[in-house]
Amino acid sequence: MIKPLSKKIISIFKLTIIVLFGLPAFINAGTIDDSMTSNVGSDANWQTGLSVPSDSAANAACSITAGLAFSCTLPASGSDTVSCTGVSLPAGVTLSNACVLAGTQTGDFSVEVSFDDGVSDALSRIINLTTAPNQNPTVSDPSACPSPSTGVVWSCNLAGTASDPEAQSLSFATNVDTPSWASISNNTISGTPDSSGPISVAYSVSDGVNTVNHIYNITVVVGTASIILSSDPVTASNLTDAGVSSGFVSALSGSGCGSDGTSNCLTVFNTNKSSTACTLAGGASATGAQTEAFAQCVIVEDATSTASSVAATQPTETASSGCSATVSQEIALPSMCGYSAWRCYVANKPSDWTLLSTTGGVNTGGGPAAYAVDIPGNTASTGTVNLQVQMKLAPNYSDHLIKTVTIPIGVTAAISDAVNGTKHFTISNSANYQSRYDYGMAYDSCINKGGRLANKSETNGTGGHSFFQPNGITTKLVKGGTISGGWSQARCYGKNQGYPAHSTKSGVNRLSCTQSSNGSWMNCSTGGSNCSTFAGTRNYTCVDLPSCPSN
C-alpha cells in the first residue's frame, strides 16, 4: 500500500505555490487550506480518516452498570486495523490492544486512550463513561410456607421470593431483627419458635451490591399438643405457652417422680407420653386445661405403676425403740411418701403418736410431707394398731389417690424388742487427763458397744460433763496421722466444719477447737479452762445401740 502524503509534503507544496504565483496565491492557498483541513470528519485524522469514539458512542457500546463486570470494544476505525493503548486507566479497568475495555466500576469514570491505525500519527482521546446505578432486588412474602407452631421445627424456602433487575445472583441472610430461634441456610429459613402469637420474621436479601431488608409477618400458633402427639420432648415453656397452670408446670419441672423417686417429672412425662393409655382430648387443638389433664394422667399412671410394688398390707412392725422409756420408736411409711411428688396421709393414729413430716430437701412442692410415725416408749397404746396410709400425689397434681396401705404396729413388741437405743455412760479417771483424751475414750466406748458417740443435738444435758461430736461427723481424727489401738492425741471433729467450740450446756468444761493457719484439721487447745485437766468422772452419751449394755 502506498502511504498518503504527510503533512510535511503538503506544507512544501503550499510553499511552492507561494513562490510560483506570488503573495495573493499564498493568501488564497492558506484560506483554502484552513477550510479544507479543519473539518475532515469528527474525531478523525484528516490525513488518513482515523476515527476515534465520542463519549456517546463509547457509552452506547459499553452500557456499564455499577458493580457489574463489563467488557466492550471501543468503536474506532481507520485505514487499517486500529490498536489501542491505555494512557490513563482507573483501578479495576483494563484495555487490550484490540481496544477491548473491561472491568468493574461503581460510579462514572474516564479513560485516556491512544488510537493508532498503523498508517499515520496516533490520536489520543479522553473518553468520559457513565455508570448506570445498580437497582435493588425486589422481595415479596413467601406464599407456600407452612404455618409455624411453638416447639415444632419450622422451615420456609425463600428462593422464589426475590428477583433482581440486573439478573444478579441473590443471597439471603439473617439480620439484627431476625428472631433468635431462626437461622438461614441455602435460601431456607428455619428454626423452632419458642412463643406463640404474631411475630415479624426479618431477613436480608443481597445482589452482591445492594442489600434490602424484608419483614415477613406471620402468626405462630400454640404447638404443644402437636409435640405431645409426636415423639419430640415437651418443655416447660411449651406447657406455659399452651396455657397450663404455673403450679402444674412448676410441679412437672421438679424431681420426685419415677421408680427411684429422684427423676425429673417432666422427663418421666416425656418418656411415657407416647406409650400411655391416657388420651389427649382435643388432639392437636387441645386447650391448656386439656393438656394439663393429659399430663396429670400420664404422671398418675406412672405413679400407679411405681406403687404397685408396695403391698397393700405391710408386715407387722415390731422394731426399734430406745434403751430409756422416753426414747421413741420411728415407724417408716412407704418410701414414696418421702418423694416430692407424693403426699401420704395417715389415719387411725393414736393421739400420743407423732406424725413426722418435712418441707425441706426433696420434700417440696406442697408440703408438709409425712414420712414416718413416731411412737413414744411410754405410749398408752397396746396390742396392734393398724395405721391407714393414703398414698397420694402432691397437691400440685390434684391430690390423686394412688393407693391405700395398711401398716400394722405391734406396740408391745416394738417397745420390748428395742434397737437404735440411747443411753448415758460415765468415764472414771484416777489421774488427771486433759479432756481431749477423754473425748477419744468416750468415742471408743460407744463404738465398742455397737453404737456411736452422740452428736450435740442428741445429747440432752446430763449433769456434770458430757462429751459429744459435731453433727454429721462419724469418724475419729487424731493429730499425727495413723494410730493403732487408740488415741494418741485427740482432735476436735471436722475440717473447716464451722465448729470452733462445743459444749453440752453453759458453765461446764468443753472441747475448744481452733483452726491452724494452714487450714488443716482443727486441734484441741492445750491450755485454759476449755481443755482443763480433771480427775473423777465424766458423762457421755451413746446412740444407735443394739441393746442396753451396762457401763
For each residue, the residues with C-beta under 8 A, 3 or more apart:
1:
2:
3: 6 119 120
4: 47 48 119 120
5: 9 10
6: 3 9 10 47 120
7: 10 11 47
8: 11 12
9: 5 6 12 13
10: 5 6 7 13 14
11: 7 8 14 15
12: 8 9 15 16
13: 9 10 16 17
14: 10 11 17 18 26 29 30 33
15: 11 12 18 19
16: 12 13 19 20
17: 13 14 20 21 25 26 29
18: 14 15 21 22 23 25 26 29
19: 15 16
20: 16 17 25
21: 17 18 24 25 26
22: 18 25 26
23: 18 26 27
24: 21 27 28
25: 17 18 20 21 22 28 29
26: 14 17 18 21 22 23 29 30
27: 23 24 30 31
28: 24 25 31 32
29: 14 17 18 25 26 32 33
30: 14 26 27 33 34
31: 27 28 34 35
32: 28 29 35 36
33: 14 29 30 36 37
34: 30 31 37 38
35: 31 32 38 39
36: 32 33 40
37: 33 34 40 46
38: 34 35 46
39: 35 46
40: 36 37 44 45 46 47 49
41: 44 46 49 51
42: 51 54
43: 51 52 53 54 123 125
44: 40 41 49 50 51 52
45: 40 48 49 50 78 120 121 123
46: 37 38 39 40 41
47: 4 6 7 40 120 121
48: 4 45 78 79 117 119 120
49: 40 41 44 45 77 78 79
50: 44 45 76 77 78 79 82 115 116 117 119 120 123
51: 41 42 43 44 76 77 78
52: 43 44 76 113 115 123 125
53: 43 57 58 61 74 75 76 125 127
54: 42 43 57 58
55: 58 59 127 128 129
56: 59 60
57: 53 54 60 61 75
58: 53 54 55 61 62 72 74 75 101 127 129
59: 55 56 62 63 64 129 130
60: 56 57 63
61: 53 57 58 72 73 74 75
62: 58 59 70 72 101 129
63: 59 60 70 72 132
64: 59 68 70 105 129 130 131 132
65: 68 70 131 132 133 134 166
66: 105 106 107 131 132 133 134 209
67: 104 106 134 208 209
68: 64 65 104 134 166 168 209
69: 102 103 104
70: 62 63 64 65 101 102 103 104
71: 100 101 102
72: 58 61 62 63 100 101 102
73: 61 98 99 100 101
74: 53 58 61 84 99 100 101 113 127
75: 53 57 58 61
76: 50 51 52 53 82 84 99 115
77: 49 50 51 82 117
78: 45 48 49 50 51 81 82 115 117 118 119
79: 48 49 50 117 118 119
80: 117 118 119
81: 78 117 118
82: 50 76 77 78 99 115 116 117
83: 97 98 99 115 116 117 118
84: 74 76 95 96 97 98 99 113 114 115 116
85: 95 97 113 114 116 122
86: 89 94 95 111 112 113 114
87: 112 113 114 124
88: 110 111 112 126
89: 86 93 94 95 111 112
90: 93 105 109 110 111
91:
92: 103 104 105
93: 89 90 101 102 103 105 109 111
94: 86 89 101 102 103
95: 84 85 86 89 99 100 101 102 111 113
96: 84 99 100 102
97: 83 84 85
98: 73 83 84
99: 73 74 76 82 83 84 95 96 113 115
100: 71 72 73 74 95 96
101: 58 62 70 71 72 73 74 93 94 95 111
102: 69 70 71 72 93 94 95 96
103: 69 70 92 93 94
104: 67 68 69 70 92
105: 64 66 90 92 93 109 129 131
106: 66 67 131 209
107: 66 131
108: 128 129 130 131
109: 90 93 105 129 131
110: 88 90 126 127 128 129
111: 86 88 89 90 93 95 101 126 127 129
112: 86 87 88 89 124 125 126 127
113: 52 74 84 85 86 87 95 99 124 125 127
114: 84 85 86 87 122 123 124
115: 50 52 76 78 82 83 84 99 122 123 124 125
116: 50 82 83 84 85 122 123
117: 48 50 77 78 79 80 81 82 83 120
118: 78 79 80 81 83
119: 3 4 48 50 78 79 80
120: 3 4 6 45 47 48 50 117
121: 45 47
122: 85 114 115 116
123: 43 45 50 52 114 115 116
124: 87 112 113 114 115
125: 43 52 53 112 113 115
126: 88 110 111 112
127: 53 55 58 74 110 111 112 113
128: 55 108 110
129: 55 58 59 62 64 105 108 109 110 111
130: 59 64 108
131: 64 65 66 105 106 107 108 109
132: 63 64 65 66
133: 65 66
134: 65 66 67 68 166 207 209 210
135: 164 165 166 210
136: 207 210 212
137: 162 163 164 165 168 170 205 206 207 210 212
138: 162 163 164 165
139: 161 162 205 212 214
140: 143 161 162
141: 161 216 217
142: 145 156 157 158 161 216
143: 140 161
144: 157
145: 142 155 156 157
146: 154 156
147: 218 219 221
148: 152 154 193 218 220 221 223
149: 152 154 193 196 220 221 222 223 226
150: 193 194 195 196 220 221 222 223 224 238 241
151: 192 193 194 223 224 226 227 232 234 235 238 241
152: 148 149 192 193 223 226 227 230 232
153: 190 191 192
154: 146 148 149 190 191 192 193
155: 145 188 189 190
156: 142 145 146 188 189 190 216
157: 142 144 145 160 187 188
158: 142 161 162 172 184 187 188 189 203
159: 187 188
160: 157
161: 139 140 141 142 143 158
162: 137 138 139 140 158 170 172 205 214
163: 137 138 170
164: 135 137 138 167 168 169 170 207
165: 135 137 138
166: 65 68 134 135 207
167: 164
168: 68 137 164 207 208 209
169: 164 207 208
170: 137 162 163 164 205 206 207
171: 187 205 206 208
172: 158 162 184 187 189 203 204 205
173: 184 203 204 206
174: 178 182 183 184 189 203 204
175: 178 202 203 204 213
176:
177: 200 202 213 215
178: 174 175 182 184 201 202 203
179: 182 191 193 199 201 202
180:
181: 191 192 193 194
182: 174 178 179 189 190 191 201
183: 174 189 190 191
184: 158 172 173 174 178 187 188 189 190 203
185: 188 190
186:
187: 157 158 159 171 172 184
188: 155 156 157 158 159 184 185
189: 155 156 158 172 174 182 183 184 201 203
190: 153 154 155 156 182 183 184 185
191: 153 154 179 181 182 183
192: 151 152 153 154 181
193: 148 149 150 151 152 154 179 181 196 199 220 223
194: 150 151 181 237 241
195: 150 199 220 237 241
196: 149 150 193 220 221 222 223 241
197: 219 220
198: 217 218 219 220
199: 179 193 195 217 218 219 220
200: 177 215 216 217
201: 178 179 182 189 215 216 217 218
202: 175 177 178 179 213 214 215 216
203: 158 172 173 174 175 178 184 189 213 214 216
204: 172 173 174 175 211 212 213 214
205: 137 139 162 170 171 172 211 212 213 214
206: 137 170 171 173 209 210 211 212
207: 134 136 137 164 166 168 169 170 210
208: 67 168 169 171
209: 66 67 68 106 134 168 206
210: 134 135 136 137 206 207
211: 204 205 206
212: 136 137 139 204 205 206
213: 175 177 202 203 204 205
214: 139 162 202 203 204 205
215: 177 200 201 202
216: 141 142 156 200 201 202 203
217: 141 198 199 200 201
218: 147 148 198 199 201
219: 147 197 198 199
220: 148 149 150 193 195 196 197 198 199 223
221: 147 148 149 150 196
222: 149 150 196 225 241 242 243
223: 148 149 150 151 152 193 196 220 226 227 238
224: 150 151 227 228 234 238 239 241 242 244 286 291
225: 222 228 229 242 280 282 283 284 285 286 290 291
226: 149 151 152 223 229 230 284
227: 151 152 223 224 230 232 233 234 238
228: 224 225 234 273 280 286 291 294
229: 225 226 280 283 284
230: 152 226 227
231: 274
232: 151 152 227
233: 227 270
234: 151 224 227 228 238 239 266 269 270 273
235: 151 238 239 266
236: 239 240 249 252 253 266
237: 194 195 240 241
238: 150 151 223 224 227 234 235 241 242
239: 224 234 235 236 242 244 248 249 252 291 292 295
240: 236 237 243 244 246 249
241: 150 151 194 195 196 222 224 237 238
242: 222 224 225 238 239 286 287 288 291
243: 222 240 287 288 289 291
244: 224 239 240 248 249 288 291 292 295
245: 248 249 288 292
246: 240 249 250
247: 250 251 396
248: 239 244 245 251 252 292 295 296 396 397
249: 236 239 240 244 245 246 252 253
250: 246 247 253 254 365 396
251: 247 248 254 265 341 365 366 394 396 397
252: 236 239 248 249 265 266 269 295 299
253: 236 249 250 264 265 266
254: 250 251 264 265 340 341 364 365
255: 262 263 264 265 340 341 362
256: 261 262 263 265 339 340 341 342 362 365 394
257: 261 263 264 265 267 268 299 302 303 339 341
258: 261 262 263 267 268 302 306
259: 263 305 306
260: 263
261: 256 257 258 335 336 338 339 341 342 362
262: 255 256 258 339 362
263: 255 256 257 258 259 260 267 268
264: 253 254 255 257 267 268
265: 251 252 253 254 255 256 257 268 269 299 341
266: 234 235 236 252 253 269 270
267: 257 258 263 264 270 271
268: 257 258 263 264 265 271 272 298 299 302
269: 234 252 265 266 272 273 295 298 299
270: 233 234 266 267 273
271: 267 268
272: 268 269 275 276 298 301 302
273: 228 234 269 270 276 294 295 298
274: 231
275: 272
276: 272 273 297 298 301
277: 301
278: 294 297 298 301
279: 294
280: 225 228 229 283 286 290 291 294
281: 286 290 293 294
282: 225 285 286 287 290
283: 225 229 280 286
284: 225 226 229
285: 225 282
286: 224 225 228 242 280 281 282 283 290 291 294
287: 242 243 282 290 291
288: 242 243 244 245 291 292
289: 243 292 293
290: 225 280 281 282 286 287 293 294
291: 224 225 228 239 242 243 244 280 286 287 288 294 295
292: 239 244 245 248 288 289 295 296
293: 281 289 290 296 297
294: 228 273 278 279 280 281 286 290 291 297 298
295: 239 244 248 252 269 273 291 292 298 299
296: 248 292 293 299 300 397 398 400
297: 276 278 293 294 300 301
298: 268 269 272 273 276 278 294 295 301 302
299: 252 257 265 268 269 295 296 302 303 341 393 397
300: 296 297 303 304 393 397 400 402
301: 272 276 277 278 297 298 304 305
302: 257 258 268 272 298 299 305 306
303: 257 299 300 306 307 336 341 342 393 400 402
304: 300 301 307 308 402 403
305: 259 301 302 308
306: 258 259 302 303 309 336
307: 303 304 310 334 336 391 402 403
308: 304 305
309: 306
310: 307 334 336 391 403 405
311: 314 405
312: 403 404 405 406
313: 405 406 408
314: 311 317 334 405 406 407 408
315: 408
316: 384 408 409 410 413
317: 314 331 407 408 409 410 414
318: 410 413 414 417
319: 329 414 417 419
320: 329 330 414 418 419 420
321: 327 328 329 375 377 414 415 417 418 419 420 421
322: 325 326 327 328 329 377 418 420 421 422
323: 327 418 421 422 423 545 547 548
324: 327 377 421 422 423
325: 322 377 378
326: 322 376 377 378
327: 321 322 323 324 377 421 422
328: 321 322 354 374 375 376 377
329: 319 320 321 322 374 375 376 377 414 415 418
330: 320 356 372 373 374 375 420
331: 317 372 373 374 375 387 407 409 414
332: 335 371 372
333: 337 338 344 346 370 371 372 373 389 407
334: 307 310 314 337 344 389 391 405
335: 261 332 338 339
336: 261 303 306 307 310 339 342 344 391
337: 333 334 342 343 344 369 370 371 389 391
338: 261 333 335 342 362 363 369 371
339: 256 257 261 262 335 336 342 362 363
340: 254 255 256 362 363 364 365 369 394
341: 251 254 255 256 257 261 265 299 303 365 393 394 397
342: 256 261 303 336 337 338 339 369 391 392 393 394 402
343: 337 366 369 370 392 393 394 395 399
344: 333 334 336 337 369 370 371 389 390 391 392
345: 370 389 390 392
346: 333 349 355 370 373 387 388 389 390
347: 387 388 389 390
348: 385 386 387 388
349: 346 353 355 373 385 387
350: 353 379 380 381 385
351:
352: 376 379 380 381
353: 349 350 373 374 375 376 379 381
354: 328 373 374 376
355: 346 349 370 373 374
356: 330 370 371 372 373 374
357: 363 367 368 369 370 371
358: 361 363 367 368 369 371
359: 363 364 367 368 369
360: 363 364
361: 358 364
362: 255 256 261 262 338 339 340
363: 338 339 340 357 358 359 360 367 368 369 371
364: 254 340 359 360 361 367
365: 250 251 254 256 340 341 394 396
366: 251 343 394 395 396
367: 357 358 359 363 364
368: 357 358 359 363
369: 337 338 340 342 343 344 357 358 359 363 394
370: 333 337 343 344 345 346 355 356 357
371: 332 333 337 338 344 356 357 358 363
372: 330 331 332 333 356
373: 330 331 333 346 349 353 354 355 356 387 409
374: 328 329 330 331 353 354 355 356
375: 321 328 329 330 331 353 379 381 409 411 414 415
376: 326 328 329 352 353 354 379
377: 321 322 324 325 326 327 328 329 415 418
378: 325 326
379: 350 352 353 375 376 411 415
380: 350 352
381: 350 352 353 375 385 411
382: 411 412
383: 410 411 412
384: 316 408 409 410 411
385: 348 349 350 381 408 409 411
386: 348 406 407 408 409
387: 331 346 347 348 349 373 406 407 408 409
388: 346 347 348 404 405 406
389: 333 334 337 344 345 346 347 404 405 406 407
390: 344 345 346 347 401 404
391: 307 310 334 336 337 342 344 401 402 403 404 405
392: 342 343 344 345 399 400 401 402
393: 299 300 303 341 342 343 397 398 399 400 402
394: 251 256 340 341 342 343 365 366 369 397 399
395: 343 366 398 399
396: 247 248 250 251 365 366
397: 248 251 296 299 300 341 393 394 400
398: 296 393 395
399: 343 392 393 394 395
400: 296 300 303 392 393 397
401: 390 391 392 404
402: 300 303 304 307 342 391 392 393
403: 304 307 310 312 391
404: 312 388 389 390 391 401
405: 310 311 312 313 314 334 388 389 391
406: 312 313 314 386 387 388 389
407: 314 317 331 333 386 387 389
408: 313 314 315 316 317 384 385 386 387
409: 316 317 331 373 375 384 385 386 387 414
410: 316 317 318 383 384 413 414
411: 375 379 381 382 383 384 385 414 415
412: 382 383 415 416
413: 316 318 410 416 417
414: 317 318 319 320 321 329 331 375 409 410 411 417 418
415: 321 329 375 377 379 411 412 418
416: 412 413
417: 318 319 321 413 414
418: 320 321 322 323 329 377 414 415 421 548
419: 319 320 321 545 546 547
420: 320 321 322 330 543 544 545
421: 321 322 323 324 327 418 451 543 544 545 546 547 548
422: 322 323 324 327 454 458 541 542 543 545
423: 323 324 541 542 545 548 549
424: 462 466 539 540 541
425: 442 445 539 540 541 542 551
426: 537 538 539 540 551
427: 438 441 442 445 537 538 539 540
428: 536 537
429: 432 433 438 534 535 536 537 538
430: 535
431: 535
432: 429 533 534 535
433: 429 437 438 533 534 535
434: 437 438 524 526 531 532 533
435: 438 439 465 467 509 510 511 524 531 532 533 534 538
436: 439 440 489 490 491 492 511 524 531
437: 433 434 440 441 487 489 490
438: 427 429 433 434 435 441 442 467 534 538
439: 435 436 442 443 467 490 511 524
440: 436 437 443 444 476 478 486 487 490
441: 427 437 438 444 445 487
442: 425 427 438 439 445 446 453 467 538 540
443: 439 440 446 447 453 467 469 476 487
444: 440 441 447 448 476 486 487
445: 425 427 441 442 448 449 540 542
446: 442 443 449 451 452 453 454 540 542 543
447: 443 444 450 451 452 453
448: 444 445
449: 445 446 542 545 549
450: 447 544 545 546 547 549
451: 421 446 447 542 543 544 545 546
452: 446 447 474 542 543 544
453: 442 443 446 447 467 468 469 540 541 542 543
454: 422 446 458 459 468 469 540 541 542 543
455: 458 459 468 469 470 471 472 473
456: 459 468 469 470 471 502 504
457: 471
458: 422 454 455 468 541 543
459: 454 455 456 462 466 468 504 541
460: 541
461: 466 504 505
462: 424 459 466 504 539 541
463: 539
464: 508 537 538 539
465: 435 504 508 509 534 538 539
466: 424 459 461 462 504 508 538 539 540 541
467: 435 438 439 442 443 453 511 538 539 540
468: 453 454 455 456 458 459 502 504 540 541
469: 443 453 454 455 456 473 493
470: 455 456 473 493 494 497 499 502
471: 455 456 457
472: 455 497
473: 455 469 470 493 494 497
474: 452
475:
476: 440 443 444 487 490 493
477: 491 493 495 521
478: 440 481 483 487 488 489 490 491
479: 488 489 491 521 523
480: 483 488 489
481: 478
482:
483: 478 480 486 487 488
484:
485:
486: 440 444 483
487: 437 440 441 443 444 476 478 483 490
488: 478 479 480 483
489: 436 437 478 479 480 524
490: 436 437 439 440 476 478 487 524
491: 436 477 478 479 521 522 523 524
492: 436 499 502 511 513 521 522 523 524
493: 469 470 473 476 477 497 499
494: 470 473 497 498 499 513 521 522
495: 477 520 521 522
496: 515 519
497: 470 472 473 493 494
498: 494
499: 470 492 493 494 502 513 522
500: 512 513 514 515 522
501: 510 511 512 513 530
502: 456 468 470 492 499 510 511 513
503: 506 508 509 510 511
504: 456 459 461 462 465 466 468 508 510
505: 461 508
506: 503
507:
508: 464 465 466 503 504 505
509: 435 465 503 529 530 532 534
510: 435 501 502 503 504 530
511: 435 436 439 467 492 501 502 503 524 530 531
512: 500 501 524 525 528 530 531
513: 492 494 499 500 501 502 522 523 524 525
514: 500 522 523 525
515: 496 500 519 520 522
516: 519 520 521 522 523
517:
518:
519: 496 515 516
520: 495 515 516
521: 477 479 491 492 494 495 516
522: 491 492 494 495 499 500 513 514 515 516
523: 479 491 492 513 514 516
524: 434 435 436 439 489 490 491 492 511 512 513 531
525: 512 513 514 528 530 531
526: 434 531
527: 531
528: 512 525 531 532
529: 509 532
530: 501 509 510 511 512 525
531: 434 435 436 511 512 524 525 526 527 528
532: 434 435 509 528 529
533: 432 433 434 435
534: 429 432 433 435 438 465 509 538
535: 429 430 431 432 433
536: 428 429
537: 426 427 428 429 464
538: 426 427 429 435 438 442 464 465 466 467 534
539: 424 425 426 427 462 463 464 465 466 467
540: 424 425 426 427 442 445 446 453 454 466 467 468
541: 422 423 424 425 453 454 458 459 460 462 466 468
542: 422 423 425 445 446 449 451 452 453 454 545
543: 420 421 422 446 451 452 453 454 458
544: 420 421 450 451 452
545: 323 419 420 421 422 423 449 450 451 542 548 549
546: 419 421 450 451
547: 323 419 421 450
548: 323 418 421 423 545
549: 423 449 450 545
550:
551: 425 426
